[in-house]
Amino acid sequence: MKKLFIVILACFSLSTIQLNAQQIFFENFDALTPPNLPTKFKSVDQDGDKYGWLTDDSKNIDPNYTFGNVIVSESWVPDGTTAGKSLKPDNLLIIGPIDLSGVTSDVRLKWNAFSLGFGGEYYEETYSVYVSTSETPGTPVFEDTLAAGYTLFKENIDISNMVGQETVYIMFRHHNCTDKMALVLDDIRIEYSHDIDMELSLLTIPSIHGPGNVNITGVVTNLGLNPISSFDIRWDDGSGFKSQTFQINLDPDESYTFLHGTPLTLAASQSSTITVEVVADKDELAENNSITTTTQSGAFTPSKKIVYEDLTICSPTFGGFCPRGIVELDKLMLSDDMAGVEIISIHGNTGADATAQDPMRYLSYADSCFDNKNLNAVVWPNVLVDRKVASSYLSDFSSFYSDLIEDFGYADMEVKPVYDPITRKLEVSCDVKFAADAKNFNLALVITEDSVHDATDDNYRQRNFYSPDALGGQAGRDMKSSTLDFSNLPEMVPASLMYYRNVARKIIPSYSGSFSSLPNDLFTDSTYSYSFPSYTVPANFKDTRLRAIVMLIDASNGQVMNSKGEDVEGGIASIRKAVLNDPAPFNVYPNPANDYAYVQFNFASNSKAEINITDLSGKVIHTQMVENPQLNKMVKIDKINFPTGVYIISVRNENLVSHSRIVFE
């Protein structure tokens, strides 16, 4: 059997509609008060651990879920300790009796199943399904171990052998697993089945998008008893149906994701109501063949950036899984996707060990991320992506980019940071031009510092569970970044090796943003300007490595609709992105260099100058101060711990920032 499964994302810009066929029995648990069970439902705790099946509001399980009430069996429960309590469930859910004596045609048992498991891990919940004329389970008619967390599996089996029986019991048994999270079931039903029955199971069209073409996409499922080899998808926006034939072989219960060859085209600021249908020859059930939805276009397509808020820990005691995020973000920064991404690393701390706290911790920001009621960020480490999805580092970070980059950004943003290095005062303003009408949007500003490093402070060490030395850790994974291979480093990575990227230093005014930054009502093609309160950069922050990132936040759900960052003058990222062959007020020779190189100044100054050398990922590998540089003065740079490669050399004083390229061979 091939299953229809849908990854559950908190991404509400998509129109997602589910339809049901004719039903004999249906239970979605919404008409009762949790933790009570419905009539004809009974939980049997066969392992005697006093934990069994119970109902709960899906929002209590995960605020992303909007399923209403569900029924749950746990294989792990919190108990006030870090590890929690491991369970080995053998929980039987008995449903019945159900009277099928008056049924004369074929029927199917259907249900939805999903696992929790911290965004992807601890999801392997095992369960069996039984259908019988008594409460005693016999041979299972279905067995499965869930293959992914936070994924909705729609299951569908034939139980026509029970037609005509007055007493039928359906049983779900959660067993043969331990120390995962929980098995969740919903929408348990018995429906009439048909020889030919094609369902339009899912239609996904953006509710708002830029002007131009909109793809007509969705999922169809063969709910009939016979295979299907051909079907039509047709859609109509009032101008007549556009039909396309798909020569696709679908076995019973098999699903197919379609893309119609004719897109919907909308000019700027238009809306359309569209009906999509699946048509199969001799389809016996019409009510599940079509879905109607409305979509609209903005005046233009805003430039879109996705913001990754990385919840991480640098600590000798905690944070052993955090190197995974370091590696994933490094891959992202070196990919082509980086042009559409902003990254904020928010450091935190857990436990009571005051001698081993993360020196970059920003607890109020981290707490706000974990307290976000619209997401399920519950453990360190974690990453929030546009505050639409939370993941505990177990997914490829680039997959979030492909999932969310097409979301409508609502507005073009221009961020303008102005910094005074004498007073260390930073002023940031932002212009926002809206492509569509909107309401209740906020602006928030985050200041980050790149390549934070202190080799003299042991609290900058990084715990590393991917080391071969780590007991009970994750050794054996490929954990190589562009600069470090954590799979070959000790369990305690020395501070001398660690350069922490994109560290959150200040969020202004708060996690939710400023409620006075934009008017309540925002109009298409209108530009709004806002100046954030000034920020004085602390003396221990490197003002040459700062970035100002502004987030456009929908106050109704807390999601980030768009973001834009700019480097504060002289920042690392400016150096990384600059044209490397620009004329500079200094010379570097020899270039390429072997054991050493010289920097020759082409200017004189009464103030000191700073020389920085960074690799192409932006990590600072050498810093050198020069007092009162004079015209033609030369400073020697020794090649110490410089691997062969291309580097960026920058010179900064109170009047200039310039940069060039140097090659060490």
C-alpha positions in Angstrom: 0.0 0.0 0.0 1.2 3.5 -0.8 0.2 6.0 1.7 -0.8 9.7 1.3 1.2 11.7 3.8 1.4 15.4 4.3 4.1 17.2 6.2 2.5 19.4 8.7 3.9 23.0 8.5 2.6 26.0 10.2 2.4 27.8 6.8 -1.0 29.3 6.5 -0.6 31.0 3.1 -1.8 27.8 1.4 -5.4 26.8 0.9 -5.6 23.2 2.2 -9.0 21.5 2.1 -9.9 17.9 3.0 -13.1 16.1 1.8 -14.7 12.9 3.1 -16.8 10.3 1.3 -20.2 8.9 2.5 -19.7 7.6 6.1 -21.2 4.8 8.1 -19.2 5.5 11.3 -17.2 8.7 12.1 -15.4 9.9 15.2 -13.1 13.0 15.3 -13.3 13.4 19.1 -14.4 17.1 18.9 -17.8 16.7 20.6 -16.3 15.6 23.9 -14.2 17.1 26.8 -10.6 15.7 27.0 -9.4 13.4 28.4 -12.7 11.6 28.2 -13.2 8.9 25.6 -16.3 8.8 23.3 -19.1 6.3 23.8 -18.2 2.9 22.4 -14.4 3.6 23.0 -12.5 1.7 25.6 -8.8 1.9 26.6 -7.1 -1.3 27.9 -3.8 -0.8 29.7 -2.4 -4.2 28.8 1.1 -3.5 30.2 -0.2 -2.2 33.5 1.9 1.0 33.6 -1.3 3.2 34.3 -0.8 5.0 31.0 -3.3 4.4 28.2 -5.3 6.0 25.5 -6.8 9.5 26.2 -8.1 12.4 24.3 -6.5 15.9 24.1 -6.9 19.1 22.2 -4.3 19.0 19.3 -3.2 22.5 20.2 -2.0 21.2 23.6 0.1 18.7 21.8 1.5 21.3 19.3 0.1 24.8 18.7 0.6 24.3 15.0 -2.1 21.7 14.9 -5.7 22.7 14.1 -7.2 19.2 14.1 -9.4 19.8 17.1 -9.4 17.0 19.6 -7.4 13.8 19.0 -6.7 10.5 20.8 -3.2 9.8 22.1 -1.1 6.9 23.4 2.3 7.8 24.8 5.7 6.0 24.8 7.4 8.7 26.8 6.2 11.2 29.4 7.8 14.2 31.1 8.4 13.7 34.8 10.3 16.8 35.8 13.8 15.4 35.0 15.8 16.1 31.9 15.5 12.5 30.6 11.7 12.1 31.3 10.1 8.8 31.8 10.4 6.1 29.2 7.4 3.9 28.6 7.0 0.6 26.8 3.3 0.7 25.9 0.9 -2.1 25.2 -2.3 0.0 25.0 -5.3 -1.4 23.2 -8.1 0.9 22.0 -11.4 -0.9 21.4 -14.1 0.7 19.4 -17.5 -0.9 19.2 -19.8 -2.5 18.8 -20.5 -1.1 15.4 -23.6 -2.4 13.5 -22.9 -3.2 9.8 -25.9 -5.6 9.5 -27.7 -3.2 7.2 -24.7 -2.5 4.9 -24.7 -4.4 1.6 -21.9 -2.8 -0.3 -18.2 -2.7 0.2 -16.7 -0.5 3.1 -13.3 0.7 4.1 -11.8 1.7 7.5 -9.9 5.0 7.4 -8.0 7.0 9.9 -5.3 9.6 10.3 -2.1 8.8 12.3 0.9 10.9 13.2 3.8 10.9 15.6 5.3 13.7 17.6 9.0 13.5 18.2 10.7 16.9 18.4 10.4 17.9 14.7 11.6 14.5 13.4 13.4 12.4 16.0 11.8 9.8 18.3 9.0 9.2 15.8 9.1 5.4 15.3 5.8 4.6 17.0 4.6 1.1 16.2 0.9 0.0 16.1 -1.4 -2.6 14.8 -5.0 -2.6 13.7 -7.5 -5.4 14.3 -11.1 -5.9 13.0 -13.2 -8.5 14.8 -16.7 -9.6 15.9 -15.4 -9.7 19.5 -13.2 -7.5 21.8 -10.4 -10.1 21.5 -7.7 -9.1 18.9 -6.9 -11.8 16.4 -4.6 -11.4 13.5 -3.8 -7.8 12.7 -5.2 -6.4 9.4 -2.7 -3.6 9.4 0.7 -3.0 11.0 3.0 0.0 10.8 5.9 1.8 12.3 5.6 5.5 11.5 8.4 6.6 9.2 8.5 10.3 10.1 7.6 12.8 12.8 5.2 15.7 12.4 3.8 14.0 9.3 0.1 13.1 8.8 -0.5 9.6 7.5 -3.9 9.0 5.9 -4.5 5.2 6.1 -7.2 3.3 4.2 -8.0 -0.5 4.4 -10.8 -2.7 3.0 -13.0 -4.3 5.7 -15.7 -5.5 3.4 -15.5 -8.9 5.0 -17.4 -7.4 8.0 -20.4 -6.3 5.9 -23.6 -7.8 7.3 -22.2 -8.3 10.8 -24.3 -6.9 13.6 -21.4 -6.6 16.1 -18.0 -5.3 14.8 -15.1 -4.1 16.8 -12.2 -2.0 15.5 -9.0 -2.1 17.7 -5.8 0.0 17.6 -2.9 -1.5 19.6 0.1 0.7 20.4 3.0 -1.6 21.2 6.5 -2.9 20.3 8.2 0.5 20.9 9.6 2.5 23.7 11.1 5.9 24.7 9.7 7.8 21.6 7.0 10.3 22.1 3.4 9.6 21.3 1.1 8.0 18.7 -1.8 10.3 17.7 -5.0 9.2 15.9 -7.8 11.2 14.5 -10.8 11.0 12.1 -11.5 7.3 12.5 -14.3 6.3 10.2 -15.9 3.6 8.1 -17.0 4.7 4.6 -18.7 3.1 1.7 -16.2 2.0 -1.0 -16.7 1.9 -4.7 -15.1 0.1 -7.6 -14.2 3.5 -9.1 -13.7 6.4 -6.8 -11.2 9.2 -7.4 -10.9 11.8 -4.7 -9.4 15.3 -5.0 -7.7 14.9 -1.6 -5.7 18.1 -1.4 -5.6 21.4 -3.3 -2.7 23.7 -2.6 -2.9 27.2 -4.2 -1.4 30.2 -2.5 -4.1 32.4 -1.1 -2.0 35.5 -2.0 1.0 35.8 -4.4 2.6 38.1 -6.9 1.1 38.9 -10.3 1.6 36.4 -13.0 1.2 32.6 -13.3 -0.1 30.5 -10.4 0.4 26.7 -10.6 -2.7 24.5 -10.1 -1.4 21.7 -7.9 -2.8 19.2 -5.5 -3.1 15.5 -4.6 -5.6 12.9 -6.0 -6.2 9.5 -4.4 -7.7 6.3 -5.8 -10.2 5.4 -3.1 -11.8 2.7 -5.3 -11.3 -1.0 -5.4 -10.0 -1.1 -8.9 -6.8 0.4 -10.4 -7.0 3.6 -12.3 -4.9 4.2 -15.4 -6.2 7.6 -16.6 -8.0 10.6 -15.2 -8.6 14.3 -16.1 -7.8 17.3 -13.9 -9.8 20.4 -15.0 -10.2 23.8 -13.5 -12.4 26.8 -14.1 -12.1 30.4 -12.9 -15.3 31.4 -14.6 -13.9 31.5 -18.1 -14.5 27.8 -18.9 -12.8 24.6 -17.9 -9.1 23.9 -18.8 -8.7 20.2 -18.9 -5.6 17.9 -18.9 -5.5 14.1 -19.1 -3.0 12.3 -16.9 -2.0 8.8 -18.0 -1.1 7.6 -14.5 -1.5 4.1 -13.1 -2.9 4.3 -9.5 -3.5 1.2 -7.5 -6.2 1.3 -4.8 -5.2 3.7 -1.9 -2.4 5.2 -4.1 -2.0 8.9 -4.4 -0.5 11.2 -7.0 0.6 14.8 -6.8 -0.4 16.6 -9.9 0.7 19.9 -11.6 -1.8 21.1 -14.2 -0.1 22.2 -17.5 -2.2 25.4 -17.7 -1.5 27.9 -14.9 -3.9 30.5 -13.7 -2.8 34.0 -14.7 -3.6 37.0 -12.7 -2.6 40.6 -13.4 -1.6 42.9 -10.5 -4.1 43.3 -7.7 -6.6 40.7 -9.0 -8.6 38.0 -7.3 -10.1 34.8 -8.6 -12.4 32.0 -7.4 -11.3 28.8 -8.9 -12.9 25.3 -8.9 -10.7 22.3 -9.5 -12.1 18.8 -10.3 -10.8 15.3 -10.9 -12.7 13.3 -13.5 -12.4 9.5 -13.9 -14.5 7.3 -16.2 -17.4 5.7 -14.3 -16.5 7.4 -11.0 -19.3 6.3 -8.6 -19.0 9.2 -6.1 -19.1 12.8 -7.2 -19.0 14.6 -3.8 -15.3 14.2 -3.3 -14.2 15.2 -6.8 -13.9 19.0 -6.6 -12.6 21.8 -4.4 -13.3 25.5 -4.8 -10.9 28.2 -3.4 -10.1 31.9 -3.8 -6.7 33.4 -4.6 -5.5 36.9 -5.1 -2.4 38.7 -6.5 -0.5 41.6 -5.1 0.5 44.8 -7.0 4.0 43.4 -7.3 6.1 40.4 -6.1 8.1 41.6 -3.1 11.7 40.5 -2.7 11.6 37.7 -0.2 14.0 36.6 2.5 13.6 33.8 5.1 14.8 34.3 8.6 16.4 31.4 10.5 16.3 32.0 14.3 18.8 29.4 15.6 18.4 28.4 19.2 21.8 27.1 20.3 24.1 26.6 23.3 27.8 27.1 23.6 28.7 25.5 26.9 31.1 23.0 28.3 28.2 21.4 30.1 25.3 21.6 27.7 24.8 22.0 24.0 26.3 18.7 22.7 23.8 18.5 19.8 24.4 22.1 18.8 27.3 21.4 16.4 24.7 20.0 14.0 23.2 23.5 13.7 26.6 25.0 13.2 27.2 22.6 10.3 23.7 23.0 8.7 23.9 26.8 8.9 27.4 26.7 7.4 26.1 24.7 4.5 23.3 27.2 4.1 25.6 30.2 4.2 27.8 28.7 1.5 24.9 27.8 -0.8 23.1 29.8 -3.5 20.1 30.0 -1.1 22.0 32.4 1.2 20.9 35.4 -1.0 17.4 34.7 0.3 18.2 34.1 3.9 18.9 36.0 7.2 20.4 34.1 10.1 20.2 34.9 13.8 21.8 32.6 16.4 20.2 33.0 19.8 22.3 31.5 22.5 20.8 30.2 25.7 21.6 28.1 28.7 20.0 25.2 30.7 20.7 23.9 34.1 21.9 25.4 37.3 25.7 25.2 36.7 26.6 28.9 36.9 30.3 28.1 36.2 29.4 26.8 32.7 27.1 29.3 31.2 27.1 30.3 27.6 28.8 33.7 27.6 26.7 34.8 24.6 23.4 33.9 26.2 20.4 36.0 25.4 17.9 34.4 27.7 14.9 36.8 27.2 15.1 36.3 23.4 15.5 32.6 23.7 12.6 32.3 26.2 10.4 34.3 23.8 11.1 31.7 21.1 10.3 28.8 23.3 7.2 30.6 24.6 5.8 31.1 21.1 2.3 29.6 21.4 2.0 29.1 17.6 5.0 26.8 17.5 6.4 23.7 19.2 10.0 24.7 20.1 10.4 22.7 23.2 14.0 21.5 23.4 17.5 22.8 22.8 18.7 23.0 20.1 16.0 24.2 17.8 15.5 26.5 14.8 12.5 28.7 14.0 12.1 29.4 10.3 10.0 32.5 9.6 8.3 31.5 12.9 6.2 29.3 10.7 7.9 26.0 11.5 10.2 24.8 14.4 12.6 21.9 14.1 15.1 20.4 16.5 17.9 20.3 13.9 16.9 16.9 12.4 15.9 18.2 9.0 18.1 19.5 6.2 17.9 23.3 6.8 17.8 23.9 3.0 14.5 22.0 2.8 12.8 24.8 4.9 14.1 27.3 2.3 12.5 25.4 -0.6 9.2 25.1 1.4 8.9 28.7 2.3 10.8 30.9 -0.2 7.7 31.1 -2.4 5.5 32.5 0.4 4.3 36.0 -0.4 6.5 38.5 1.4 3.9 41.3 1.5 6.4 44.2 1.2 9.7 45.3 -0.1 12.0 46.4 2.7 15.0 48.8 2.7 17.1 48.8 5.9 19.4 51.7 6.6 21.9 51.4 9.5 24.0 54.4 10.5 26.8 53.9 13.0 29.0 56.4 14.8 32.2 54.6 15.8 33.2 57.4 18.2 30.0 57.3 20.3 29.3 53.6 19.3 25.7 54.7 18.7 23.7 52.7 16.0 20.6 54.2 14.4 18.5 51.9 12.1 15.6 53.0 10.0 13.4 50.9 7.6 11.2 51.8 4.6 8.5 49.2 3.8 6.5 49.3 0.6 3.4 47.0 0.6 2.4 45.0 -2.4 -1.1 44.2 -0.9 -3.4 45.5 1.7 -2.6 44.2 5.2 -3.5 44.8 8.8 -1.6 44.7 12.1 1.9 44.1 11.0 4.9 44.9 13.3 8.6 45.6 12.8 11.4 44.1 14.9 15.1 44.8 14.7 17.8 42.3 15.6 21.5 43.2 15.8 23.9 40.3 15.3 27.6 40.0 15.7 29.6 37.6 13.5 32.5 35.4 14.3 32.5 35.9 18.1 35.6 34.3 19.5 37.5 34.3 22.8 40.3 31.8 23.1 41.0 32.9 26.7 37.6 31.9 28.1 36.9 28.2 28.5 33.1 29.0 28.5 33.5 29.5 24.8 34.3 25.8 24.4 31.6 23.8 22.5 30.3 20.5 23.8 30.3 18.0 21.0 28.2 14.8 21.0 29.4 13.9 17.5 32.9 13.2 18.7 34.3 9.7 18.8 34.9 10.4 22.5 31.3 11.1 23.3 29.7 8.4 25.4 26.2 7.7 24.2 26.5 10.4 21.6 26.1 10.7 17.9 29.5 9.6 16.6 29.6 8.5 13.1 27.6 11.3 11.5 29.1 13.5 8.8 29.6 16.7 10.7 32.0 18.6 8.6 31.7 22.3 8.1 33.9 24.5 5.9 36.3 25.0 8.8 35.7 22.2 11.3 35.0 18.5 11.3 33.1 17.9 14.5 33.2 14.1 13.9 37.0 14.2 14.4 37.1 16.7 17.2 37.1 16.0 21.0 33.9 16.0 23.0 35.0 19.4 24.4 36.0 21.5 21.4 38.6 24.1 22.6 37.6 27.8 22.6 40.5 28.5 20.4 38.8 26.7 17.5 35.3 28.1 17.9 34.1 31.2 16.0 30.4 31.7 16.6 28.4 33.1 13.7 25.5 35.5 13.5 25.2 35.9 17.3 22.1 37.7 18.5 23.1 40.7 20.6 20.0 42.9 20.8 16.3 42.6 19.7 14.5 46.0 19.5 12.0 46.5 21.0 10.9 42.9 21.6 10.3 39.5 20.1 6.8 40.6 18.9 8.1 43.8 17.4 6.9 47.3 17.8 3.1 47.7 17.7 3.5 51.4 16.8 6.0 50.9 14.0 3.3 50.6 11.3 -0.3 51.8 11.0 -3.0 49.3 11.8 -4.3 49.5 8.2 -1.7 49.1 5.4 -2.4 49.8 1.8 -1.2 48.6 -1.5 1.7 50.6 -3.1 2.1 52.7 0.1 5.5 53.1 1.7 5.9 53.4 5.5 9.0 54.5 7.3 10.1 53.8 10.8 13.2 54.6 12.9 14.0 52.2 15.7 15.2 53.5 19.1 19.0 54.1 18.9 21.3 51.4 20.3 24.7 51.9 21.9 27.0 49.0 21.0 28.7 47.7 24.1 32.5 48.1 24.2 33.1 44.3 24.2 31.1 43.8 20.9 33.2 44.0 17.7 31.5 46.9 15.9 33.2 45.8 12.6 31.1 42.6 12.6 27.6 43.8 13.1 24.5 43.3 11.0 21.0 44.9 11.4 18.1 42.6 10.5 14.5 43.8 10.3 11.6 41.4 10.5 8.1 42.1 9.2 5.8 40.3 11.6 2.1 39.5 11.2 0.8 40.3 14.7 -2.2 38.0 14.3 -0.1 34.8 14.3 3.4 35.9 15.1 4.8 34.7 11.7 7.6 36.5 10.0 6.3 37.5 6.5 9.6 39.0 5.3 13.0 40.1 6.5 15.9 42.2 5.3 19.4 42.7 6.8 22.2 45.1 6.1 25.7 45.1 7.4 26.7 47.9 9.7 29.5 49.8 7.9 32.6 47.7 8.0 30.8 44.5 8.9 32.3 41.1 7.9 29.5 40.3 5.5 30.2 43.6 3.6 33.8 42.5 3.3 32.8 39.0 2.1 30.4 40.4 -0.6 32.6 43.3 -1.7 34.4 43.5 -5.1 37.7 42.0 -4.2 39.8 43.9 -6.7 38.6 47.4 -5.8 41.6 49.8 -5.4 42.6 50.0 -1.8 44.5 52.5 0.3 47.0 49.8 1.1 49.2 47.3 -0.8 49.7 43.6 0.0 52.9 41.8 -1.2 54.0 39.3 -2.1 50.7 38.1 -3.3 50.4 35.1 -3.6 52.4 34.7 -0.3 54.1 31.7 1.2 55.4 32.2 4.8 54.6 35.9 5.3 53.1 39.0 3.6 53.5 42.7 4.1 50.8 45.3 4.3 52.0 48.7 3.1 49.9 51.7 4.1 49.2 54.4 1.5 47.8 56.8 4.0 48.8 58.4 7.3 46.7 58.7 10.4 47.0 59.8 14.0 44.6 57.0 15.1 45.2 53.3 15.2 44.2 51.0 12.4 42.9 47.4 12.6 44.0 44.7 10.1 41.6 41.7 9.8 42.0 38.6 7.7 39.0 36.4 7.1 38.4 33.3 5.2 35.7 33.2 2.5 33.1 31.9 5.0 33.6 35.1 7.0 35.5 33.7 9.9 38.1 36.0 11.3 41.4 34.1 11.5 43.8 37.0 12.2 43.5 40.5 13.8 46.4 42.9 14.3 46.3 46.5 15.6 48.7 49.2 14.2 49.3 52.3 16.2 49.4 55.6 14.1 50.0 54.1 10.7 52.2 56.3 8.5 52.5 56.7 4.7 54.4 53.7 3.3 54.6 52.0 6.7 54.9 48.2 6.3 53.4 45.6 8.7 54.5 42.0 8.5 51.8 39.3 8.5 53.2 35.8 9.4 51.5 32.8 8.0 50.7 31.0 11.2 47.8 28.4 11.1 46.8 29.7 7.7 45.7 26.8 5.5 46.4 27.3 1.8 43.7 29.3 0.2 42.1 32.7 -0.6 41.5 35.2 2.1 40.1 38.7 2.5 42.3 41.3 4.2 40.7 44.5 5.5 42.0 47.7 7.0 39.9 49.9 9.1 40.3 53.1 11.1 38.0 55.9 12.1 38.0 57.3 8.6 38.0 54.3 6.2 37.2 50.7 5.7 39.0 49.0 2.7 39.7 45.5 1.7 41.6 43.4 -0.8 42.4 39.7 -1.6 45.4 37.7 -0.5 46.4 34.2 -1.5 48.5 32.0 0.8 50.2 29.1 -0.9 
